[in-house]
Amino acid sequence: MKKHIRTFSHSRLSPVLRQNFSLTASKILDRLAASSRYNTTAKFSLSSENFSSQSGHFGLCGQALISIMFAIAIFANITVTAFADCGPKASVTVNVKGFESAKAYYGESDIYYATLLSREITTGPSFAYIEDKRSAEEVSEKHEDKIWSAFQCYRDEDGYYYLQNHWELSGDDTFCWGYYPPDEFKILLYFPETDRYQVSEPLERYAFTSYFTIDIADNTPKVSAGKDAEDFFAELIAFMIRVVITIGLELLVALWFGYRSKKAVKIILITNTVTQIALNIVLNIANFKGGLITAAIFYVLAELAVFTAEAIVYAIKLSKATEKRTGKVRAGLYALAANACSFIVGGVLTVFLFNISDWFRYI
C-alpha cells in the first residue's frame, strides 16, 4: 500500500506575544476601572436594574471589550498545526461494498487493491510510468513489485493511465486519494488471488471533496456519486451541535448584558436560529464548491452580514424587551460582543465538526 507522508510541526503563540497581550488587557481594564471611579456609585454591579446608572457607556464598552478579549484568549491558546504544504486539497473518497457477497468470484482472500486511473498522464506529484523512456534494468526492477506490475500492465480501453498510486483494501472498505486526485478517472480494483480486474465507467469529480460508492456484489461494478444517508445524518448532528453551542454562548453574553426577560431571550433565540441556519447553508455550499479555505473566507463575510442583521434587529426589538427600556447602543454592543465570541468559538467548532461524518466511519 502506497503511503503518503507529510512532515509537520506544532507551533504556538510566542511567550512574548502572550505577555504583551496580557499587559495590554490589564492596562485597558485599569483604565476602565479608573473611569468608573468618576461615577456617583462606588460599587460596580452586573444586575439588570442598576447596570446603566453605575457603569454608563464605559461599562458597556468594557463588557463588550472583555467579551471579545475573552474569545481571543481562548483562540490564542489553541494549538496550531503547520504543514509543509498548507491548505486543504481536493479529494476523492471511494467506498467499496458488496465484496463479501461475491467472495467466491473474487477469491477467498479478503485482500485486494484499488487505484484511480487518470485521463491525464499526470496530476500533482503523481504521474504515469512510461516504460519506453526507461532502461530495461529499471523497468525489470519496478516489475518486481507484483501489485505495481499488475496495475502497470493493465491496458484501459479508453487510454486512462495508472499514476502509480494504489491502496490495499480488505472486504468492504474505503480509500481516499487526498492529494491532487485526477479530475476525470476510473475506479480500478485488482484481486490478486484470482488475477481479476474490475473497472468502472469514466467518472468526474463533482465537488472539492467528492464521494463515490462502487458496488461489486454482482460481478459488474455499479457506481453512485454522493455520500451515504448515514453521512448526511452525521453532518446534521454536527450542524445541530454548532447551532446549540453558538446560541448557548450568545445567551450567556446576553445575561451578562442584562437581557434576562423571557421576551428578550425569545428575540435572541429566534434571531440566532434564523441567522445560524443561513450561515451554515452558506458555509456548506462554499465548502462543497471550494473547500475549507473558501468556506473560511465566506465565514468571515457571512459573520459580518450576520452581525449587521442582528445589530439592526436588536436595536429595534431588544431595546424594548426589558422592564427598563435599554438603549440601542447597548443592543449594538451586545451584538458585537456576542458575535465576536461566536465567530471565534464557531470557527473552531466548524474545523472540528465540518467533516464529522468521516469520524463515524471509525466508530
TANORNOR-V55813 format. One record per pair of residues at least 12 apart in sequence whose C-alpha atoms are under 8 Angstrom apart, sorted by sequence separation. I is the first residue (numbers start at 1). J is the second residue. D is the distance in whole Angstrom. If there is no record, write none. Layout:
I:J:D + I:J:D
//
This chain:
152:164:8 + 187:199:6 + 188:200:7 + 212:224:6 + 213:225:6 + 283:295:5 + 286:298:7 + 315:327:8 + 316:328:7 + 319:331:6 + 41:54:6 + 186:199:7 + 187:200:5 + 212:225:4 + 213:226:8 + 283:296:8 + 315:328:5 + 318:331:7 + 40:54:8 + 186:200:6 + 187:201:8 + 211:225:6 + 212:226:6 + 251:265:7 + 314:328:8 + 315:329:7 + 39:54:7 + 186:201:6 + 210:225:8 + 211:226:5 + 212:227:7 + 283:298:7 + 39:55:7 + 148:164:7 + 186:202:5 + 210:226:7 + 211:227:6 + 282:298:7 + 283:299:6 + 315:331:5 + 185:202:6 + 186:203:6 + 251:268:7 + 314:331:5 + 315:332:6 + 36:54:8 + 184:202:7 + 185:203:5 + 314:332:7 + 36:55:6 + 184:203:6 + 185:204:6 + 184:204:5 + 279:299:8 + 282:302:8 + 311:331:7 + 312:332:8 + 183:204:6 + 184:205:7 + 198:219:8 + 200:221:6 + 311:332:5 + 314:335:7 + 36:58:7 + 183:205:5 + 198:220:8 + 199:221:7 + 200:222:7 + 247:269:7 + 35:58:7 + 36:59:8 + 129:152:8 + 182:205:8 + 198:221:7 + 200:223:7 + 279:302:6 + 279:303:8 + 311:335:5 + 160:185:7 + 247:272:6 + 310:335:6 + 311:336:8 + 32:58:7 + 160:186:8 + 247:273:8 + 32:59:8 + 279:306:8 + 307:335:6 + 307:336:7 + 32:62:7 + 243:273:7 + 275:306:6 + 307:339:6 + 29:62:8 + 128:161:6 + 129:162:8 + 243:276:6 + 113:147:8 + 128:162:6 + 129:163:7 + 243:277:8 + 127:162:8 + 128:163:4 + 129:164:7 + 127:163:5 + 128:164:7 + 303:339:8 + 126:163:6 + 127:164:7 + 126:164:7 + 126:165:7 + 151:190:8 + 271:310:7 + 119:159:7 + 120:160:7 + 121:161:6 + 150:190:8 + 303:343:7 + 119:160:5 + 120:161:7 + 122:163:7 + 239:280:7 + 118:160:5 + 119:161:6 + 121:163:7 + 271:313:8 + 117:160:6 + 118:161:5 + 25:69:8 + 117:161:5 + 118:162:7 + 117:162:5 + 118:163:7 + 147:192:8 + 116:162:7 + 117:163:7 + 115:162:8 + 116:163:8 + 116:165:8 + 115:165:6 + 116:166:8 + 267:317:8 + 115:166:5 + 267:318:7 + 114:166:5 + 115:167:6 + 113:166:7 + 114:167:5 + 113:167:6 + 114:168:7 + 264:318:6 + 113:168:5 + 114:169:7 + 124:179:8 + 125:180:8 + 112:168:6 + 113:169:6 + 124:180:5 + 111:168:7 + 112:169:5 + 123:180:6 + 124:181:8 + 264:321:5 + 111:169:6 + 112:170:6 + 123:181:7 + 263:321:6 + 264:322:7 + 110:169:8 + 111:170:5 + 123:182:6 + 263:322:8 + 110:170:5 + 111:171:7 + 261:321:7 + 110:171:5 + 114:175:8 + 261:322:6 + 120:182:7 + 260:322:8 + 261:323:8 + 13:76:7 + 119:182:8 + 259:322:7 + 13:77:8 + 118:182:6 + 120:184:8 + 12:77:8 + 118:183:8 + 119:184:6 + 12:78:8 + 116:182:8 + 118:184:6 + 119:185:6 + 12:79:6 + 118:185:5 + 11:79:7 + 12:80:6 + 117:185:5 + 118:186:7 + 10:79:7 + 11:80:6 + 116:185:6 + 117:186:5 + 10:80:6 + 11:81:6 + 116:186:6 + 117:187:6 + 10:81:5 + 11:82:7 + 100:171:6 + 116:187:5 + 117:188:7 + 9:81:6 + 10:82:6 + 99:171:6 + 100:172:7 + 115:187:6 + 116:188:6 + 8:81:7 + 9:82:6 + 99:172:6 + 114:187:7 + 115:188:5 + 257:330:8 + 8:82:6 + 9:83:7 + 97:171:8 + 98:172:7 + 114:188:6 + 115:189:7 + 8:83:5 + 97:172:5 + 114:189:4 + 7:83:7 + 8:84:6 + 96:172:5 + 97:173:7 + 113:189:6 + 114:190:6 + 6:83:7 + 7:84:6 + 95:172:8 + 96:173:5 + 112:189:7 + 113:190:5 + 257:334:7 + 6:84:7 + 95:173:6 + 96:174:6 + 112:190:6 + 113:191:7 + 95:174:4 + 112:191:5 + 208:287:7 + 209:288:7 + 94:174:6 + 95:175:7 + 111:191:7 + 112:192:6 + 208:288:6 + 254:334:7 + 93:174:7 + 94:175:6 + 207:288:6 + 208:289:6 + 253:334:7 + 93:175:6 + 94:176:6 + 207:289:6 + 208:290:6 + 209:291:7 + 93:176:4 + 207:290:8 + 208:291:6 + 92:176:6 + 93:177:6 + 107:191:8 + 109:193:7 + 253:337:8 + 254:338:8 + 91:176:7 + 92:177:5 + 93:178:8 + 106:191:6 + 108:193:8 + 253:338:6 + 91:177:6 + 92:178:6 + 107:193:6 + 91:178:4 + 106:193:7 + 107:194:6 + 90:178:6 + 91:179:6 + 106:194:6 + 250:338:5 + 89:178:7 + 90:179:7 + 91:180:7 + 92:181:6 + 249:338:8 + 250:339:7 + 89:179:6 + 90:180:6 + 91:181:6 + 106:196:7 + 89:180:7 + 90:181:7 + 250:341:8 + 249:341:8 + 250:342:7 + 249:342:7 + 246:342:6 + 246:345:8 + 246:346:6 + 242:346:7 + 242:349:6 + 242:350:7 + 242:353:8 + 92:205:7 + 102:216:7 + 105:219:8 + 102:217:5 + 238:353:6 + 93:209:8 + 95:211:8 + 97:213:7 + 99:215:8 + 101:217:6 + 102:218:7 + 238:354:7 + 91:208:7 + 92:209:6 + 93:210:6 + 94:211:6 + 95:212:6 + 96:213:6 + 97:214:6 + 98:215:5 + 99:216:6 + 100:217:8 + 102:219:7 + 90:208:5 + 91:209:5 + 92:210:5 + 93:211:5 + 94:212:5 + 95:213:5 + 96:214:5 + 97:215:5 + 98:216:5 + 99:217:6 + 238:356:6 + 89:208:8 + 90:209:6 + 91:210:6 + 92:211:6 + 93:212:6 + 94:213:6 + 95:214:6 + 96:215:6 + 97:216:6 + 98:217:4 + 235:354:7 + 92:212:8 + 94:214:7 + 96:216:7 + 97:217:7 + 98:218:8 + 235:355:7 + 235:356:6 + 234:356:6 + 235:357:6 + 234:357:5 + 232:357:7 + 231:357:5 + 234:360:7 + 230:357:8 + 231:358:8 + 231:360:8 + 2:165:6 + 2:166:6 + 1:166:6 + 2:167:6 + 1:167:5 + 1:168:5 + 67:253:8 + 63:257:8 + 60:257:8 + 90:291:7 + 89:291:8 + 88:291:7 + 88:292:6 + 88:293:7 + 87:293:7 + 51:258:7 + 48:257:8 + 46:256:7 + 48:258:4 + 46:257:8 + 47:258:6 + 48:259:7 + 46:258:7 + 48:260:8 + 64:333:6 + 68:337:6 + 71:340:7 + 75:344:7 + 60:330:7 + 64:334:7 + 67:337:6 + 71:341:5 + 75:345:8 + 67:338:8 + 70:341:8 + 61:333:7 + 64:336:7 + 65:337:7 + 68:340:6 + 72:344:7 + 60:333:7 + 64:337:5 + 67:340:8 + 68:341:6 + 71:344:6 + 63:337:8 + 67:341:7 + 71:345:7 + 49:324:8
//
